[in-house]
Each structure stands twice: as C-alpha cells, then as structure tokens.
C-alpha cells in the first residue's frame, strides 16, 4: 500500500472529480470509501465500487488514508460522530407527511 499514491496533480484532481460526481449521482450522504482502478497501459481511471461502510479497524485503509492527511483516528471518530449528530438534527427539523 502506497500512501499517498504515486499520482500527479492532474490525476489526483481527476479522481477527486470522479468521486464527487459519483457521490452526487447516487445522492450519498455522510462518509463513504471509493475504490478506483487505473489501467496501467492507458492511465484511465475507473470507479470500481463505493464502500458504504469502509473498514474501520486499525489495519483498514480508510483510517490509514485519513491519518496520511494528518487526521488521526480519535479526531476522525469525533468528526464522524459530529456529522451523525448534525444529520440527525437535520432530520428532526424536517417533517414529512404522506399528503
């Protein structure tokens, strides 16, 4: 596992844009893990899958990737809890009816 991946700025931006489009196209919320594959011959990227519940153990890639950006496990957990509380509060503010 190479963190960060050996990608240039253009490749990183391309994957970020693909992830954003995929996130929006399936109306995701909260956190997800996105797996991409790269064709070693053409350099084209492909979205392989979305992980709705990425691995979250000490050896899982999801927390390791965040750690590589400077966000350590306890901070990540706190942020995810905060996002869940915000989402819950937002749902409570919205009222739905069958009418």
Secondary structure, DSSP 8 states (H G I E B T S, - for coil): --SS-S--HHHHHHHHHHHHHHHHHTT--S--EEEEEE-TTT--EEEEEEETT---STT-HHHHHHHHTT--HHHHHHHHHHHHHHHHHHHHH------
